[in-house]
């Protein structure tokens, strides 16, 4: 049976009726997340921990690209939840121009560049060129061990 999915636009339209669970690591969450999402890293969720989730409310699972959240979706389905995976994860959400929240506030980026330390200067140069073309960009620097 295929894993149920949700598009970024579909999720944006249903935000009031679903619970969004972000299964990324804490540094990824801090770099930017969907406003109103609940942060429960995948390992915590798999171990049965984290914030209490409402089994009566549909859940949409989110990660960076959709791989970890697909696993989380399947796991919640085995526990009786109505769950779906956000297709393309936070990358697709940001590409769609939907709002991303950080500690600094909410913004609409048309592109998100995720770079490891050695790629950061190149990423910043690419972001500058995109900004000159009027495209809102967010550069996220992450340790290479968290990029998958």
C-alpha positions in Angstrom: 0.0 0.0 0.0 1.5 3.4 -1.0 2.1 5.9 1.8 -0.6 8.7 1.8 0.9 12.1 0.8 0.0 15.7 1.0 1.3 18.5 -1.2 2.6 21.8 0.3 -0.3 23.7 -1.2 -2.8 21.1 0.1 -1.3 21.3 3.6 -1.3 25.1 3.6 -5.1 24.9 2.8 -5.7 22.4 5.6 -3.5 23.8 8.4 -6.5 24.4 10.7 -7.7 20.8 10.5 -4.5 18.8 10.8 -1.6 18.4 13.2 1.8 19.0 11.5 4.7 16.9 13.1 8.2 17.9 12.1 10.5 14.9 12.6 13.8 16.7 11.8 16.7 17.1 14.1 16.8 20.2 16.5 19.3 22.2 14.3 17.1 21.6 11.3 14.0 22.8 13.2 15.8 25.9 14.4 16.8 26.8 10.8 13.2 27.0 9.8 9.9 25.2 10.2 6.2 25.4 9.4 4.4 27.7 11.9 2.2 25.7 14.2 4.1 22.4 13.6 5.0 20.2 16.6 8.7 19.2 16.8 9.3 15.5 17.5 12.6 14.2 16.1 12.2 10.9 14.3 14.2 8.8 16.8 12.0 10.2 19.7 8.8 9.5 17.7 9.9 5.9 16.9 10.6 5.4 20.7 7.1 6.6 21.5 8.2 9.8 23.1 7.8 13.5 22.4 4.8 15.8 22.5 1.4 14.1 22.9 -0.3 13.6 19.5 -4.1 13.5 19.0 -5.1 10.2 17.3 -8.5 11.7 16.4 -6.9 14.4 14.3 -5.2 13.8 10.9 -1.4 14.2 11.0 1.0 15.4 8.3 4.6 14.4 8.8 7.4 16.7 7.7 11.2 16.4 7.3 13.7 18.1 4.9 13.0 16.1 1.8 10.2 13.6 2.7 12.3 10.5 3.4 12.3 10.5 7.2 8.7 11.7 7.4 7.6 8.8 5.1 8.9 6.4 7.8 7.2 8.4 10.5 3.9 8.4 8.5 4.0 4.6 8.2 4.8 4.2 11.9 1.9 6.5 12.9 -0.4 4.6 10.6 0.4 1.3 12.4 -0.5 3.1 15.6 -4.0 3.9 14.2 -3.4 7.5 13.0 -4.8 9.1 9.9 -1.3 10.2 8.6 0.2 11.6 5.4 3.7 12.5 4.3 4.5 16.1 3.0 5.8 15.5 -0.5 9.2 17.0 -0.9 9.3 18.1 2.8 10.5 21.5 3.9 12.4 21.9 0.6 9.1 21.7 -1.4 7.3 23.9 1.2 9.9 26.7 0.8 10.0 26.3 -3.0 6.3 26.8 -3.1 6.9 30.2 -1.4 5.0 29.2 1.8 6.0 30.8 5.1 8.9 29.4 7.1 9.2 30.3 10.8 12.5 30.7 12.7 13.4 32.3 16.0 13.8 35.5 14.0 10.2 35.4 12.7 8.3 34.2 9.6 9.4 34.8 6.0 8.4 33.6 2.6 11.5 32.2 0.8 11.2 31.1 -2.9 14.3 29.1 -2.5 16.2 27.5 0.4 19.8 26.5 0.0 21.1 24.0 2.5 24.9 23.9 2.7 27.5 22.2 4.8 30.4 24.3 6.1 32.7 23.7 3.1 29.9 24.7 0.6 28.7 27.8 2.6 30.6 30.4 0.5 29.4 29.0 -2.7 25.8 28.9 -1.4 26.0 32.5 -0.2 27.2 33.6 -3.7 24.3 31.7 -5.3 21.9 33.3 -2.9 23.2 36.8 -3.8 22.7 36.2 -7.5 19.2 34.9 -6.9 18.4 37.9 -4.7 19.6 40.3 -7.5 17.0 38.6 -9.7 14.3 39.3 -7.1 14.0 35.8 -5.7 13.8 35.6 -2.0 16.4 33.1 -0.7 17.3 31.6 2.7 20.7 29.9 3.2 20.8 27.3 5.9 24.2 26.1 7.2 24.2 22.6 8.6 26.8 20.2 9.8 27.4 17.6 7.0 26.4 14.8 9.4 22.7 16.0 9.3 22.4 16.5 5.6 20.8 13.5 3.9 
